[in-house]
Amino acid sequence: MTRSKKLSVNSNSVVAFMPIKPIYAAKLIKGEKKYEFRKTAIRNDLSHIIIYATSPVKKIIGIAEIKGIQESSPTATWDMTKHAAGISRKLFREYFQGKKTAYAIQIKKVYPFNRVVDPSEIENGFKIPQSFSYVNTAFFRKVLMKGQR
């Protein structure tokens, strides 16, 4: 995968491992979804996400570079992102029901993998987080290496 060779991280990079429902993970990979949403605060200096498609896929399918994080009310977040949300307004509202704050992760560029990767190939016993977890750059580099094969 030659496109991914330009993808790199340094010691200042902030990387999150992010479980995403397969339908939305596929939309990210295809470029049909330019935002990923979370109910939990995420660091503003996030540089990359590792895209993990949840059950039934249960594999890492790519990496995304992050353009920025927007934090606002769910209504304001929807108004700012609806053009590229990759989700219906109804499902968006259901997801954020009862929440005062929504976090929108704006995707800059997506790097799909040639080969999907099982997280256990990267780290034995790796636990899939509920929303996301930060991973170190060594983990990121291993994911990138395995996905490029």
C-alpha positions in Angstrom: 0.0 0.0 0.0 2.1 2.9 -1.2 -0.3 5.7 -0.1 0.2 4.7 3.6 4.0 5.1 3.3 3.5 8.9 3.7 1.6 8.3 6.9 3.8 8.7 10.0 3.7 9.6 13.6 6.2 11.2 16.0 6.6 11.3 19.7 4.2 14.2 20.0 1.4 12.4 18.0 -1.8 11.5 19.8 -3.4 8.3 18.5 -6.7 6.8 19.5 -7.9 3.2 18.9 -11.6 3.7 18.0 -14.2 0.9 17.7 -16.8 1.9 15.1 -19.9 0.0 13.9 -19.1 -1.6 10.5 -21.6 0.4 8.6 -19.9 3.7 9.7 -16.4 2.3 9.5 -17.1 1.5 5.8 -18.4 5.0 5.2 -15.2 6.4 6.7 -13.1 4.2 4.4 -15.1 5.2 1.3 -15.0 8.9 2.2 -18.8 9.2 2.6 -18.4 10.1 6.3 -16.1 13.0 7.3 -16.9 13.1 11.0 -16.8 10.5 13.8 -18.9 11.3 16.9 -18.3 10.6 20.5 -20.1 11.4 23.8 -16.9 11.3 25.8 -14.3 14.1 25.7 -11.3 13.5 23.5 -8.1 15.3 23.3 -8.0 18.4 21.0 -4.5 17.4 19.8 -5.6 14.0 18.5 -3.6 13.3 15.3 -4.8 9.9 14.2 -7.4 7.2 14.8 -7.1 3.5 14.3 -10.3 2.4 12.7 -11.6 -0.8 14.3 -14.8 -2.2 12.8 -16.8 -3.8 15.6 -18.8 -7.1 15.5 -19.2 -9.1 13.3 -16.0 -7.8 11.5 -13.8 -7.3 14.6 -10.7 -6.1 12.7 -8.7 -3.0 12.2 -9.5 -1.8 8.7 -7.6 1.5 8.4 -6.2 4.6 9.9 -7.4 8.2 9.6 -5.6 11.5 10.0 -7.5 14.0 12.0 -8.2 17.6 11.0 -9.7 18.7 14.3 -12.1 18.2 17.1 -15.3 20.2 17.6 -17.0 20.3 21.0 -20.5 21.8 21.2 -24.1 21.0 22.0 -25.6 18.1 20.0 -27.8 20.5 18.0 -24.9 22.8 17.1 -22.7 19.8 16.3 -25.4 18.5 13.9 -25.8 21.8 12.2 -22.0 22.0 11.7 -21.5 18.4 10.5 -24.8 17.2 8.9 -23.4 17.7 5.3 -20.8 15.0 6.0 -22.0 13.2 9.1 -22.6 9.8 7.4 -25.5 9.2 9.8 -29.2 10.3 9.7 -30.4 13.1 12.0 -32.7 10.6 13.8 -29.9 8.2 14.7 -27.6 11.2 15.6 -30.3 12.5 18.0 -30.8 9.0 19.5 -27.1 8.6 20.0 -26.8 12.0 21.9 -30.1 11.8 23.7 -29.8 13.3 27.2 -26.2 14.6 26.5 -25.3 18.3 26.7 -22.1 18.0 24.8 -21.2 16.2 21.5 -17.7 15.7 20.2 -17.1 15.6 16.4 -13.8 14.3 15.1 -13.2 15.8 11.7 -11.4 13.4 9.3 -8.7 14.8 7.1 -7.6 11.7 5.2 -8.3 8.0 5.5 -5.8 5.2 4.7 -7.6 1.9 4.1 -5.6 -1.2 4.7 -4.7 -3.9 2.1 -5.1 -6.4 4.9 -7.4 -6.2 7.9 -5.6 -6.7 11.2 -6.7 -8.5 14.3 -5.7 -6.4 17.4 -4.3 -9.5 19.0 -1.6 -9.6 16.3 -0.5 -6.2 17.6 -0.7 -6.8 21.3 -1.6 -10.2 22.9 -4.6 -9.8 25.1 -5.5 -6.3 23.8 -8.9 -5.3 25.2 -11.3 -3.4 22.9 -12.4 -0.2 24.5 -16.0 0.8 24.7 -15.6 4.3 23.2 -11.9 4.7 22.5 -8.5 4.4 24.1 -5.2 6.2 23.5 -2.4 4.0 22.2 1.3 4.7 21.9 3.2 5.3 18.7 4.8 1.8 18.8 1.3 0.3 18.7 0.4 2.6 15.8 3.5 1.6 13.8 2.8 -2.1 14.3 -0.8 -1.6 13.1 0.5 0.3 10.0 3.1 -2.3 9.2 0.6 -5.2 9.5 -2.1 -3.4 7.4 0.3 -2.6 4.6 1.2 -6.2 3.9 
